[in-house]
Amino acid sequence: MRISLNDIRSIENYLEGTLTPEESLVFQAKLLSDPVLKWNVYVQQKVYSILHLYHRKKLKEEAETIHQRLFGDPMRVDFQQAVYQLFKH
């Protein structure tokens, strides 16, 4: 069960909603008649979901690192107080 780069591109365009209405209808018709294509769309959706979750996790880790650098350093008390003042009003 091999998938071609063209199939991957078509699935990606379908999932991103970049197909024309006519292309989308043709693709949906193929989905109804081709179980392999349907499976490949499902798998590609799952891969995108996993990548999205991974990206969110990495972004959260980076934000936490920055937060620790800025608000965990006693040498930056002036900066910390200035930021807190911005949110008091």
C-alpha positions in Angstrom: 0.0 0.0 0.0 2.3 2.8 -1.3 1.2 6.4 -1.5 2.7 8.7 -4.1 3.8 12.3 -3.6 0.9 13.4 -5.8 -1.6 11.6 -3.5 0.0 13.2 -0.5 -0.3 16.7 -2.1 -3.9 16.1 -3.1 -4.8 14.9 0.4 -3.0 17.9 1.9 -4.8 20.3 -0.4 -8.1 18.7 0.5 -7.4 18.9 4.2 -6.3 22.5 4.0 -9.3 23.4 1.9 -7.3 24.8 -1.0 -9.0 22.8 -3.7 -11.5 24.5 -5.9 -15.1 23.5 -5.2 -15.1 21.2 -8.3 -11.8 19.6 -7.3 -13.1 19.1 -3.8 -16.3 17.4 -5.1 -14.1 15.1 -7.3 -11.9 14.3 -4.3 -14.9 13.5 -2.1 -16.3 11.2 -4.8 -13.0 9.4 -4.9 -13.1 9.1 -1.1 -16.4 7.3 -1.3 -15.2 4.8 -3.8 -11.6 4.3 -2.8 -11.0 2.8 0.7 -7.2 3.1 0.4 -7.5 6.8 -0.3 -9.9 7.1 2.6 -7.4 5.4 4.9 -4.6 7.6 3.6 -6.6 10.7 4.4 -7.3 9.4 7.9 -3.6 8.7 8.5 -2.5 12.1 7.2 -5.1 13.8 9.4 -3.6 11.9 12.4 -0.1 12.9 11.5 -1.1 16.5 11.3 -2.8 16.3 14.7 0.3 14.8 16.2 2.5 17.4 14.6 0.2 20.1 15.9 0.3 18.8 19.5 4.1 18.4 19.3 4.4 22.0 18.1 2.2 23.3 21.0 4.2 21.3 23.5 7.5 22.8 22.2 6.1 26.3 22.2 4.9 25.9 25.8 8.3 24.6 26.8 10.0 27.6 25.1 7.6 30.0 26.8 8.3 28.4 30.2 12.0 28.7 29.6 11.7 32.4 28.8 9.4 33.0 31.8 12.0 31.3 34.1 14.8 33.5 32.7 12.8 36.7 33.1 10.9 36.1 36.3 13.2 33.6 38.1 16.3 35.8 38.1 16.5 38.0 41.2 18.8 40.3 39.2 15.8 41.3 37.1 13.5 42.6 39.9 13.1 46.0 38.3 12.0 44.4 35.0 9.6 42.0 36.8 8.0 44.9 38.7 7.7 47.0 35.5 5.8 44.1 33.9 3.6 43.5 36.9 2.7 47.3 36.8 1.5 47.0 33.3 -1.2 44.5 34.3 -2.3 46.3 37.5 -4.3 48.9 35.6 
